Amino acid sequence: MRLVRRILATLTIGPIVLWLLCIAFVMLLGFGFDCEIHEGFANPCMVLGQDLGETAYTMGVLAAWGPLIFGPVSMGAGLLWGLAIALSRYLAARR
């Protein structure tokens, strides 16, 4: 049961952490390296001699639309996590 709880905790918290990392990456590139990032198309973004334009574009889309993409996954896994905890407590109290 402990493994199930860890998996459900990872599925609940993981997408939120991934979304926050996308926001941090986009803000770092936008403010720190003066890259233009928007949802329309990828712009060139030179960082240490490497063009991160496509990566910045993808991260920007995930940062902007993250709650719509990751929200249902986090909420569904959180609901299953809560139900698993409630079921395990019910079964433990029944014994």
GIPE-V132658 format. One record per residue. RES is the residue in three letters. SS is DSSP state (a for helix, b for strand, c for the rest). PSI is psi as a letter, one per 40 degrees, with the letter a starting at -180 (* if undefined). NEAR is the number of other ideal C-beta (glycine too) atoms within 8 Angstrom. Layout:
<<RES/SS/PSI/NEAR> <RES/SS/PSI/NEAR>>
//
This chain:
<<MET/c/d/6> <ARG/a/d/5> <LEU/a/d/6> <VAL/a/d/8> <ARG/a/d/11> <ARG/a/d/8> <ILE/a/d/8> <LEU/a/d/13> <ALA/a/d/9> <THR/a/d/8> <LEU/a/d/12> <THR/a/d/12> <ILE/a/d/9> <GLY/a/d/8> <PRO/a/d/13> <ILE/a/d/10> <VAL/a/d/8> <LEU/a/d/11> <TRP/a/d/13> <LEU/a/d/8> <LEU/a/d/8> <CYS/a/d/13> <ILE/a/d/10> <ALA/a/d/8> <PHE/a/d/11> <VAL/a/d/13> <MET/a/d/9> <LEU/a/d/9> <LEU/a/d/15> <GLY/a/d/11> <PHE/a/d/6> <GLY/a/d/7> <PHE/c/e/9> <ASP/c/f/5> <CYS/c/i/12> <GLU/c/h/6> <ILE/c/h/12> <HIS/c/i/7> <GLU/c/e/5> <GLY/c/d/3> <PHE/c/i/5> <ALA/c/h/7> <ASN/c/i/11> <PRO/c/h/6> <CYS/c/g/13> <MET/b/h/8> <VAL/b/h/9> <LEU/c/f/3> <GLY/c/e/4> <GLN/b/h/6> <ASP/b/h/7> <LEU/c/f/11> <GLY/a/d/11> <GLU/a/d/8> <THR/a/d/7> <ALA/a/d/16> <TYR/a/d/12> <THR/a/d/8> <MET/a/d/13> <GLY/a/d/13> <VAL/a/d/9> <LEU/a/d/12> <ALA/a/d/12> <ALA/a/d/7> <TRP/a/e/8> <GLY/a/d/14> <PRO/a/d/7> <LEU/a/d/5> <ILE/a/d/8> <PHE/a/d/11> <GLY/a/d/10> <PRO/a/d/6> <VAL/a/d/10> <SER/a/d/13> <MET/a/d/8> <GLY/a/d/8> <ALA/a/d/11> <GLY/a/d/10> <LEU/a/d/8> <LEU/a/d/9> <TRP/a/d/13> <GLY/a/d/8> <LEU/a/d/8> <ALA/a/d/12> <ILE/a/d/9> <ALA/a/d/8> <LEU/a/d/8> <SER/a/d/9> <ARG/a/d/8> <TYR/a/d/8> <LEU/a/d/8> <ALA/a/d/7> <ALA/a/d/6> <ARG/a/d/5> <ARG/c/*/4>>
//
